[in-house]
Amino acid sequence: MSAVRTLVDLLAGRRDAGDLAPRDWDGVIGAARAEALLATLAHRLQHAALPPSVGALFADQRAAAAVARAQALWEAEMARRALAPEGIAFVLLKGTAYAAAGLSCAEGRQIGDLDILVGWHDIGRAENELIEAGWEWVKPDPYDDAYYREHMHELPPLIHKARDRMIDVHHTILPRTHRVTPDALAMIGDAVVADGGFAVLCPADMACHCAAHLLADGDLQGGLRNLWDFHCLTRDFAAADAGFWGELDARAALHGLRAPVQRAAQLARDLYGAALPPGWDRRESGDGWFVRRLLARDDWGRPTHFALQQAFYIRSHWLRMPPVMLAKHLWTKWRKS
């Protein structure tokens, strides 16, 4: 069995860590590190019988994840202090949102950039206030800057000059040129407040965004991490609310995200053993290609199946922009490189 498949089985609880030979751990750790799942695996196996060296590594990973969580929430607080005096509200997205809401998928999750969602009418003021508070632009190239502002779902990324932390300020969740146009105003309007006082997406919208990020806005690079998020979100929300799956279907329809949400649920079933309700538990002809792409790593954690990866890379751009715009964009990027 491949190391990445063993990793998935360990996360899903289908494999006992005690059954792994010492040499198996090298591949599992390499695959988990490549998929940004090492600290998550460390949390999942916190009470398992492990080789001493693996146990020590996992303890370090859990400690580092706790520090990263605190840093992420502090960065969110810094953004709040910069924007709140001007009455600019925002909704946390992705990893920081999961941490702020105390969700299980945040356990061991590597949190990089701070992602926030701001109403389109406030986007210019938010940028100005963040720059006043010490953030600065990362994209010095005029073409890249213009591309973000005209076509993307977020401002050009900003980084804080003192703390060296990135912030991505979104005004919606998919590029403006994407074939799907989610209702960002509905997402902001129906956001809920977590215990720490930060606004996060409501449960169904959070799962929709996760599925969109996984399947509609990328080439599935690091997809096992995002699929694990979706699996944990839907499992936990359904356990807390018997009507969750119906709400998810309705919100996915509202945002034009029914297809990616349903496919994410099917992939979570196939890889992590998710239990799906009637109407969701079906098979799609293309699911096998998505599974192969998600598992495309060797026992050293290195990417494999180059042609398949390229096909998904092309697919991601095809979804993001019309053909003429895509051709012009790729030509410009090729010339600049």
C-alpha positions in Angstrom: 0.0 0.0 0.0 1.3 3.5 -0.9 2.3 5.9 1.9 -0.3 8.4 0.9 -3.1 5.8 1.0 -1.8 4.7 4.4 -2.0 8.3 5.6 -5.6 8.6 4.4 -6.5 5.3 6.2 -4.9 6.5 9.4 -6.9 9.7 9.3 -10.1 7.9 8.6 -9.5 5.4 11.4 -9.3 2.4 9.1 -5.7 1.6 10.0 -4.1 1.0 13.4 -0.9 3.0 13.8 0.5 0.1 15.8 0.5 -2.1 12.8 2.9 0.1 10.9 6.5 -1.1 10.6 9.2 1.5 11.5 10.1 1.9 7.8 6.5 2.7 6.9 6.6 5.8 9.0 9.1 7.6 6.7 6.6 7.5 3.8 3.6 8.4 5.9 5.4 11.4 7.5 6.7 12.5 4.1 3.2 12.3 2.5 1.6 14.0 5.5 4.2 16.8 5.5 3.7 17.4 1.7 -0.1 17.6 2.2 0.1 19.9 5.2 -1.5 17.2 7.3 1.4 16.2 9.7 0.1 18.1 12.7 -3.4 16.9 12.0 -2.1 13.3 12.0 -0.3 14.0 15.2 -3.6 15.0 16.8 -5.4 12.0 15.4 -2.8 9.6 16.8 -2.2 11.5 20.1 -3.0 8.4 22.2 -1.7 5.7 19.7 1.2 3.4 20.4 4.0 5.0 18.3 7.8 4.5 17.8 9.6 6.9 20.2 11.0 9.0 17.4 7.6 9.4 15.8 6.0 10.2 19.1 8.5 12.9 19.7 8.0 14.4 16.3 4.2 14.4 16.7 4.5 16.1 20.1 6.6 18.8 18.5 4.0 19.2 15.7 1.1 19.5 18.2 3.0 22.2 20.1 3.9 24.1 16.9 0.2 23.9 15.8 -0.9 25.5 19.1 1.5 28.4 18.6 0.4 28.8 15.0 -3.3 28.9 16.1 -2.5 31.6 18.6 -0.6 33.6 16.0 -3.4 33.3 13.5 -6.0 34.5 16.0 -3.8 37.4 17.1 -3.4 38.5 13.5 -7.2 38.4 13.2 -7.4 40.7 16.2 -4.9 43.1 14.6 -7.1 43.2 11.5 -10.1 43.9 13.7 -8.2 46.8 15.5 -7.3 48.3 12.1 -10.8 48.1 10.6 -13.3 48.3 13.4 -12.7 52.1 14.2 -13.8 52.8 10.7 -16.9 50.6 11.0 -15.6 48.1 8.5 -16.9 44.6 9.4 -15.3 41.4 8.1 -15.9 37.7 8.1 -13.1 35.3 8.8 -12.4 32.6 6.2 -10.6 29.2 6.0 -8.2 28.2 8.8 -8.5 31.2 11.0 -12.2 30.9 10.9 -12.1 27.2 11.9 -9.8 28.1 14.8 -12.0 31.0 15.9 -15.1 28.8 15.8 -13.3 26.0 17.8 -14.0 23.4 15.0 -12.4 20.0 15.0 -10.7 20.5 11.6 -8.6 23.2 13.2 -6.8 20.7 15.3 -3.3 20.6 13.9 -4.2 22.7 10.9 -1.4 24.8 9.4 -2.7 28.3 9.2 -0.8 30.6 6.8 -2.4 33.7 5.5 -5.2 35.5 7.2 -8.3 35.4 4.9 -11.1 37.8 5.5 -14.3 38.6 3.5 -15.3 42.2 3.3 -18.3 43.7 1.5 -17.5 45.0 -2.0 -18.7 48.5 -0.9 -16.0 48.5 1.8 -13.1 47.0 -0.1 -11.3 50.2 -0.9 -11.6 51.6 2.6 -10.4 48.3 4.0 -7.3 48.4 1.8 -6.5 52.0 2.9 -7.0 51.2 6.6 -4.8 48.1 6.5 -2.0 50.1 4.7 -2.3 52.8 7.3 -1.9 50.1 10.0 1.3 48.7 8.6 0.4 46.3 5.8 2.0 46.7 2.4 1.5 45.3 -1.1 3.3 42.1 -2.1 2.7 42.3 -5.9 5.0 45.0 -7.3 4.3 44.0 -10.9 1.7 46.3 -12.5 0.2 43.5 -14.5 -0.2 41.3 -11.5 -1.7 44.1 -9.5 -4.2 45.0 -12.2 -5.1 41.4 -12.8 -6.1 41.0 -9.1 -8.1 44.2 -9.1 -9.9 43.6 -12.3 -10.5 39.8 -12.3 -9.9 38.2 -9.0 -12.0 37.7 -5.9 -9.6 39.5 -3.6 -7.2 42.4 -3.4 -3.6 41.8 -4.2 -2.1 40.2 -1.1 -0.8 42.4 1.6 2.0 41.6 4.2 2.6 43.3 7.5 6.0 45.1 7.5 6.7 44.3 11.2 5.0 40.9 11.8 5.7 39.5 8.3 2.1 38.0 8.1 0.0 37.9 5.0 -3.6 39.0 4.7 -5.9 38.2 1.8 -8.9 40.6 1.6 -11.7 38.9 -0.3 -14.9 40.5 -1.6 -16.3 37.1 -2.8 -15.0 33.5 -2.8 -14.3 32.8 -6.5 -12.7 35.0 -9.2 -15.0 37.5 -10.8 -14.3 35.8 -14.1 -15.3 32.4 -12.9 -18.3 30.6 -14.4 -19.9 30.4 -11.0 -20.8 33.5 -9.0 -21.6 32.8 -5.4 -23.7 35.3 -3.5 -21.2 37.0 -1.3 -23.7 39.4 0.2 -25.8 36.5 1.4 -22.7 34.9 2.9 -21.9 38.1 4.8 -25.5 38.7 5.8 -25.9 35.2 7.2 -22.6 35.0 9.0 -22.6 34.1 12.6 -20.5 35.3 15.6 -18.1 32.8 17.2 -17.3 32.7 20.9 -14.3 34.9 20.5 -16.4 37.6 18.9 -15.2 37.1 15.3 -17.8 36.6 12.5 -17.5 33.4 10.5 -19.6 32.0 7.7 -22.7 30.0 8.8 -22.2 26.2 8.8 -23.7 25.6 5.3 -21.8 28.5 3.7 -18.6 27.4 5.4 -18.9 23.9 3.8 -19.8 25.5 0.4 -16.7 27.7 0.6 -14.5 24.7 1.5 -15.8 22.7 -1.5 -15.4 25.7 -3.8 -11.8 26.2 -2.6 -11.1 22.5 -3.1 -12.8 21.8 -6.5 -13.7 25.1 -8.2 -10.8 27.3 -7.5 -7.6 25.3 -8.0 -5.8 22.2 -9.4 -6.3 20.1 -6.2 -2.8 20.8 -5.0 -2.9 20.0 -1.3 -6.4 18.7 -1.8 -6.3 16.0 0.9 -6.0 18.8 3.5 -9.0 20.7 2.1 -11.0 17.5 1.7 -10.3 16.7 5.3 -11.6 20.1 6.3 -14.8 19.4 4.3 -15.2 16.0 5.8 -14.8 17.3 9.4 -17.1 20.3 8.8 -20.0 18.3 7.3 -19.7 15.5 9.9 -19.7 17.8 12.8 -22.4 20.2 11.5 -24.6 17.2 10.7 -24.1 15.8 14.1 -25.2 19.1 15.7 -28.1 19.7 13.3 -30.3 17.0 11.8 -31.3 19.4 9.0 -27.8 20.4 8.0 -27.6 18.4 4.7 -30.8 20.0 3.5 -29.5 23.4 4.4 -26.2 22.7 2.7 -28.1 21.6 -0.5 -30.1 24.8 -0.5 -27.1 27.1 0.1 -25.1 25.3 -2.5 -27.9 25.9 -5.0 -28.1 29.6 -4.0 -24.3 30.0 -4.7 -24.2 27.9 -7.8 -22.0 25.4 -6.1 -24.2 22.3 -6.1 -21.8 20.3 -8.3 -18.6 20.9 -6.3 -20.3 20.4 -3.0 -21.8 17.1 -4.0 -18.5 15.9 -5.5 -16.7 16.9 -2.3 -19.1 14.9 -0.3 -18.5 11.9 -2.5 -14.8 12.2 -2.3 -15.0 12.5 1.5 -16.9 9.2 1.4 -14.4 7.5 -0.9 -11.3 8.6 1.0 -12.3 9.4 4.6 -15.3 7.1 4.9 -17.9 9.9 5.3 -21.4 8.7 6.0 -23.7 10.5 3.5 -27.5 10.8 3.7 -29.9 9.6 1.0 -29.6 11.6 -2.2 -26.0 12.4 -1.6 -24.6 8.9 -1.6 -24.2 8.4 -5.3 -21.4 7.8 -7.8 -20.1 10.1 -10.5 -18.2 8.8 -13.5 -15.3 11.2 -13.0 -14.8 10.6 -9.3 -12.0 8.2 -10.0 -9.8 10.8 -11.7 -10.3 13.2 -8.7 -9.2 10.4 -6.3 -6.1 9.7 -8.4 -5.2 13.3 -8.4 -5.6 13.6 -4.7 -3.4 10.5 -4.1 -0.7 11.5 -6.6 2.3 11.2 -4.4 5.1 8.6 -4.1 6.4 7.2 -0.9 8.7 10.1 -0.5 5.9 12.6 -0.6 6.9 13.8 -4.1 4.2 14.5 -6.7 3.5 11.9 -9.3 1.3 11.5 -12.4 2.6 14.7 -14.1 0.2 14.5 -17.0 -2.8 14.2 -14.6 -1.6 17.2 -12.6 -1.3 19.2 -15.7 -4.8 18.3 -16.8 -6.2 19.5 -13.5 -4.0 22.7 -13.7 -5.5 23.4 -17.1 -9.0 22.6 -15.8 -8.6 25.1 -12.9 -7.8 27.9 -15.3 -10.5 26.9 -17.7 -13.0 27.2 -14.9 -11.6 30.6 -13.8 -11.8 32.5 -17.1 -13.3 32.6 -20.5 -11.0 31.1 -23.3 -9.9 34.3 -24.9 -9.0 35.8 -21.5 -7.2 32.6 -20.5 -5.1 32.6 -23.6 -4.1 36.2 -23.2 -3.3 35.7 -19.5 -1.1 32.6 -20.1 0.6 34.3 -23.0 1.4 37.3 -20.9 2.7 35.2 -17.9 4.8 33.1 -20.3 6.4 36.2 -21.9 7.1 37.7 -18.5 8.8 34.5 -17.3 
